[in-house]
């Protein structure tokens, strides 16, 4: 591409405006008019400018073609795109627009319908999402960016000041700025199109997941899958202090997610903080309200539900007080003063907390008590949305793995009691609790739950027998009467005998082993009720 020069910088005489986000538009347009720029605008942009007393020429009056179809057709017209795409150094182009009564535009101010913000609401219908797919906007942006030799494209309000500075001082924009803005414009439309593609891919993936659950039929994922990430913030460091790290947001990140949470207090987050916060948030979201999860090294060391969030916090901490020191906490209900008072005790310390909200009293306690409180990170996530089974990506060497997230509730109609002894109501409640937590523990995973509290965890073991042994050791005397959950089937009956010897009262697992009969016989021998869920929850 030939190097751009100042001789290719036409004086900005006309600007085309078509924006959804009107932040800063009034001030920008007023300054442009003061600099002698004539403004053309369509639809809501024209009305916005006119209400501010800014002289503006209506696009429909200029093209002689009315807006149609509820605004779907506004700027898709040769008199608009001819004025953007014409090459000022090409005599044929300039003759063509003169013959057709087309005026050239030197500045295009366009941003796009809020598709990402719309789908982030969670309960949006497909029809509502479709109406937020911008057609004319991306076309205008791409046309102006393509012809950035002569045209300046403003695709974000944050760009207005830099453009205005040059218009005021030299009457034109520099080639360097136009090329920079063109690059930003193409990234903008690319990210926008990717968000739309991912939205439909997620719809397809959810349909596939439902079909697979119902019939075992597995449809194909898309042949091509594009992801456009936007930088969210620089992190303190990665897994270790010598590793730089950055947080990017996926195009489908939504309100009610960790990436979009509001940090209310504390120093910068690290890579490990975010991993633990994500796990804590995922567990809390899967628990009955009010519920709390205590995370350490990306595995739960405590979790509980209770009648109040303060009581749930106390019981979750007691799951493993030694490991809980320096942990990350996830809540599914607002943190209140009683909870904050418990955490502010001198022998307790947490790195970060994620919750729907914090009461003013809780914020006061958590940010003004002992000195270490000055550094605790407090993240407000807002209303917690249920799991969606959206697409989940994970990088491996040379590629990405893609699957639907394992965040949808199990269908208890598929559960089956396979032993002579049936669980009583108390045992069934603890089995549900242990099963809800178990899917969030690194496999091989064993979880012991008692009185709606996590009392023992065996995580990430190569042998399921070892995982059972570790969970029992962690629980100690609390294993007696507890419910045991296993994320996958028991290949042998040895773990059942081990659990029964420790006083475990009930078992829940997927089933599906060739030796299920032996495992059931072991449960019957010890009088243990056992449920098969018919669904595995590995977490690698």
N, C-alpha and C positions, 0 to 999 in steps of 0.2 A: 504494500500500500504506500503511495507517495506520502512524503512528510507534509504535514499541514503547515501552512504559513499564515501570518497575520493578514496577508492579502486575500485569503479565503474567508475572512471574517466579515460578513456583511453587517451593516448597522442594523440593530434590532428596532424594527419599525412596527411589526405586528406580532401579537402573541395569541395563541389559541389555548383556551382554558377548558378543561373537562375533568373535574376532580370529584372523587367521593369524599376523601378526607380534606376538609376545608380549613385545617389548622394553618394559621398564618396567611391565608389567601388574601384577606381584605387588605392587610398592610402591604403585602407584596404587590398587589394590583394597583393600589394607590400610588406606590412609589414608581411603578412602571409608567402609569399615566402621566405622572409628574415629569418623567423623563421623555415624554413625547411618544410613548408606545400605544398603538391602537389595539384594543382587546376584543377578540371574538370569543363567544362562549355559548355553551349549549345547556339546555335543561336546568337542573338545579344550580349549576355553577353560575349561569346567567342571572337567575333570580337572586342568588346570594349576593352577587356583585351589585346588582341594581338596588337591592334593599340597603346596601351600604353607600349608595349615592355615587357609584363608580360608573362612568360611561362605558357601555359595552354594546357591541354589535351582535345580534342574534345569529347563530349559525344557520338556522332554518331560513331566515330572511336572506342571508347571503347565498345559500345554495339553491334557494327556490324550491326546496323539498322539505316537507314537514316532518317533525318527529313522528314515529309510528310505533305501534305495538308496545305501548307502555314504556317507551324510551329505549326499546331494543335497537331501534334504528335512529341514530342521531348524527353521527359523524362519519358514517361509512358512505362517503360520496367523493367523486373525482375532484370536485372543487376544493375539498379539504386535503385529500392526499396528494393531489397534484401540486398544491401549494407547499407541501412539506417535502416531497421527494424531488422537486425540480433542482437540477444542478445549475448553479448560477454561472458556471464557466462553460456551459454547454449551450450554444446558440439555438440548437433545435429545441431543447427543453424550454428555454425562455420564450421562443416564438410560439410554442404550443400553448403555454399558459396564457400568453397575451391573446391568442386567437380565441381561446375558450373563456376569456374573462376571469381567469384565476389569479388571485393575488398570492404572493409568496409569504410564508410564515417563517420568521427567523427564530422564534421561541415557541416551544410546545410545553405546556404545563398540564400534565396528566398524571393522576394516580388511579388505582383500580378499586372496583367494588370489594367490600370487605368479606371475601369468601372465607379466609382463614378464621376471622373473628366470628363469622356466622356458624360455621361447623363446630367451633370450640364450645358453643352453648350446650352441646350434647343431645338435646331433645329436638334438634332441627330435623324437618322432614326432607326427603330427597328433592321434592319440588321447591322448597325454600332454598336449599343449597344451589340448585340449578339456576335459580333467578339471580344468584350472586356470582355467577360466572360471567365475567366481563369479556365482551367481544371487541367492541370499538376501542376501549382503552388500550389493551395490549397492541392492537394494530397501529394506533397512533404512536405509541411509545417506540415500537420497533421501526416504524417508518422514520421517525425523527432521529433515532439512534443510528440507523443505517446511513442517513444523510447528514451525519454530525460534522462533515466537512463544512457545511453551511448552516446547520440548524442546532440550536441548543435545546436539550431535553431535560426538563425538571420533573423527575418521577417521585420525588420525596420532598415534603415541606422543609426538611433539614438542609436542602440545597439552595433554598431561596436566597439566603443572605449572601452567599458567595457570588451567585449570578448577579444580584443587585449591585454589589460592590463594583463589579466590572462594568455594568451598564452605566452606572453613575459616573465612573471615572473616565472610561474610554469609549463608551457608547456601544461597545461590542463585547463579546466574550472571547477569551483566548482559545487557540486551537487545543492547548493542553487541557483546559477545563472542559471543552466540549467532548474531547475523547474520553476523559475520566467519567463524565456524566453518561456518555453512551455505554461505557462498560458497566456502570452501575445499573443502567436501564435494562440491559440484556440480562443481567443477573436477577433483576427484579421480576421481569416477565418469566424467566426460567423458573424461579422459585414459585411464582404464582401458578404456573401450569403444572409444576410438580405437585403442589398441594392438591390441586384438583384431581390429578391422576392417582395420587395416593388415597384420596377420599374414596374414589370409586374402587380402587384395589382393596381397600378395607371392607367396603360393602361386599365385594366379591368373596373376600376371605371369610367374612362372617357367614355368608351363605354356605360356603364350602364347609366350614366348621359345623354348622347346624346339620347339613346333609350327611357329613361324616358321622356325627353323633347319632343320627337317626338310622342310617342304613349302612354305614361303613364305606360308602362310595366317596372316593377322594377325587375332586376335580383338580385341574392344573392351576398353578399360580401363573401370573403373567410372564411371558417370555422375556420381557424387559421391565426393569423396575428402577426408576430414577428417584433419587433422594436429593433434595436441596436443603442444606443445613444453614441456619442463620446463627451467627455468633451471639451468645447470651452474655458471657462474662469470662474474663481471665481468672483462672483458679490460682490459689496459693502455690500449689505444686501437684504433681501426680501421685501415684501410689507411694513414691518415695521423694524426699526433698530435692534430689538431683534431677527429677523428671519434670520439665515444664508441662503444663496442661491447660486446656481451655474447655469450656462448656458450650456446646452447640445445641440449639433447639431443633427438633424434628418439625417438618411442616405440619404434622398432625398433633403437635403438643397443644393441650387444651387447658382452659381454666380448670382449676381443681387438680392440677398435676404438679409434681415437684418442680419441674423446670419453670413453670409460670408462677410459683409461689412468691409471695412478698416477704423479703427479709426485714423483720422489724428491729432486729438488734444483733450485734455481735460482729466479730471480725470475718474476714473472707473465708469462704468455704474451700475445702480441699477436695481433691478427687475422691479420697476415701470417705470423707464426710458425706458426699453426695450418694455414693454407693450404699452406705449404711442408711441414710435418710430414705432412699428409694425403697429399700427392703422394709424399714420400719413403717413407712407409709402404706406399703402393700399389705402388710400383716394387719395393721390397724383397720384398714378399709374392709378387710374380710371378716372382722370380728363384730359381734353384736355391740350396739351402742349402749352405754359408754365402754370403750375398750382402749387398752394401752399395750404397746409392744416396746420391749427394751432390746436394742440391737448392739452386738459387739462383733466386730470382724465379719460383718455381713451375715450373721446367724443370730436368731433370737436367743437371749439368755433369760428372758422373762416376758410374760404376756398374761393379761387377765381381763375379764369383764366383771362388772359389779353394778350395784344400784347407783353409785355416784362415780364420777371420773376420779375423784380423790382416792376413793377406796380401791378402784381398779389400779391406780398408780402404785399404791402401797403394796398390793398383792403382787403386781407384776415385778416390782423391785425385789420382793422377797423370794422370787423364783430362783435367783442366784445373785445375792447382794455383792459378793466378791467380784464377779464378772461385770456387774452393772456399773461399777465405778468407771467413769470415763466413757460411758455408753452414749448412744443416740436413741432418742425416744420418738415414737409415733403415736398420735392420739387420733381418735375418730370423733371426739367431742371437744368443745372449747376447754382450754386449760383455765382452771379457776384458782381462787386464792388458796383454798385448802391444798390443792395439788402443788402450787408453787411453794407454800410453806413447808410441805414435806420435803421437796427437792432442795430447799435452802438450808437444810440441816448441815452442820459442819462436816460430817463424815460422808456427804454425798456430792458427787460431781458428774455432770453430763457435758458432752461436747456440743450437742445440738438437739433441738426439739422442733418437730413439724406437727402442726395441729390446724384444725379448721379456723381457730381464732384463739385469742388470749383476752381474758377480762382485764380491764384497767388495773385492778388490784393485783392480778397475777403478774402483769408486766412490771409493775412497781417493785414487787418482791424479787423477781428474777433478774432485774437489771440494777438493783441498788444494794443488794445484800452483800455477802462476803466478796472479797476482791475478785475471785475467779469468775463471779457472775458477770463481770464486765465483758467477758469474752464469749459467753455462751451464745450460740446462734439460735435465734428464734425465727421460725418460718411460718407464716400464715398462708394456708393453702386455700381457704375459703370452703365453700360447700364441696363435700366429697361425692364424686360421681361413682356409681357402681362400675364394675369391670365391663369392658366392651368386647373383649376378644380381638382387639385390634392387632395389626401386624407388628411384629417384634423383630428387630434386627440385631445381629451379633456378628462382630467382625472375627474372621479367622484369617490365617495367612493366605493372601491372594484372593480373598472374596468375602462374601457375607452370607450368613445363615438367616433364613426368614421363616417365621412360623407365626401362628396366631397365639396371642398371649394366654397363659393359663390363669386367667383371672375371673372366669365365669363360675358361678356356683354350681355344685354338683346336683344332679337330679336324684333326690332321695328316694324317688319311686323305684330306682334301680338298685337300692340297697337291699341286702338280704341277710337275715340272721341265719347262720348256717350251723348253729350249735344247739344242743338240747336245752341249755339254759338261755333264757332271753334277758336282755338288759333291762333293768328297771329304769324309771324316769331319770333318776339322778345319774346313773351310769350313761344313759343315752345322751344327756346334756353334756357330760364330760367327753364322750366319744366325739360328738359334733365339734366341740371346742378343740380337742386335740387334732382332729382331722383338718380343721380350718387352718391351724398353725403349721401342720406337717408339710404342706405343699410349699412353704416358704423356707424350708430348711434344706441345706445342701445334702444331696443324696450320697451314700445311703443315709436315710433319715429315720430316726425314731424319736417320738415325742410322748412324754407322759403329762397328762393333764388331770387336775383334781380340783373340784370345787370351782371350775371355770378359771383356773390358773395354771400356768405352765410351771411344772415342778422338776422336769428333767428333760434334757435334750442330748441325743447322740447324733452328731452331724458330720457329714463328709467322710464317712469311713468306708474303707474298701470292703469290709465284711459287715454284714447286717448283725451278726452275733456281737461284734465289737461295739456297734452302735447301740445295741440293747444294753450291753454292759455299762457303757459310759452314761447313758440316760438314767439307769438305775442308780449308779454311783452318785450322779449329780442330785438325784431326788432324795437319796438316803431313806429315812423312815417315811418320808412322804410318798414313796412308791406304793405303800400299802393302801389299797383302795383306789388307786389311780387308774385312769383309762390310758391304754397304749395305742398309739397310731403309728403305722408303718407306711411310708410313701409307696412302697412296692410290695409284692407278695413275699412271704417267707418260703425260701426254697426247701427248708427242713423244719422239723419240729423242735430243734434244740432251743431256739429263742423263746418259744412258748414255755418250756419247762423252766428256763431261766427267769422269765417274767413272773410266772406263778410262784416260784420260790421267794421272790421279792415282795409278794403280796399284791401284784397287779390284779385288778378286779374285772377288766373287760378289754377287748381287743378290737381294733378296726383296721382293715387292710383291703387292698384291691382284690385279692384272690387271683387265681389263674395259674398257680404252680402245678406241676405234675404230681406233687406230693400234697396237694390240698387236703386229701383224705386223712393223711397222717397228721397234718397240722390241726384239722378239726377234731381228730381223735384225742390229741394232746389237750386241747381246750376242754373237751368233754370230760377227760380224766380229772382235770383240776376244777371243773365246774365253772369255767370261764365262758361268758357269752362272747361271741365273735360275730362281727358284721363284715360281709364282703361288699365293697362299694362298686366293683366292676370298672373302676377308673384309677389309673396310676397317676402319681404326681411327682415324677422325678424333677429335680432342680439341679442341673449340672453347672 
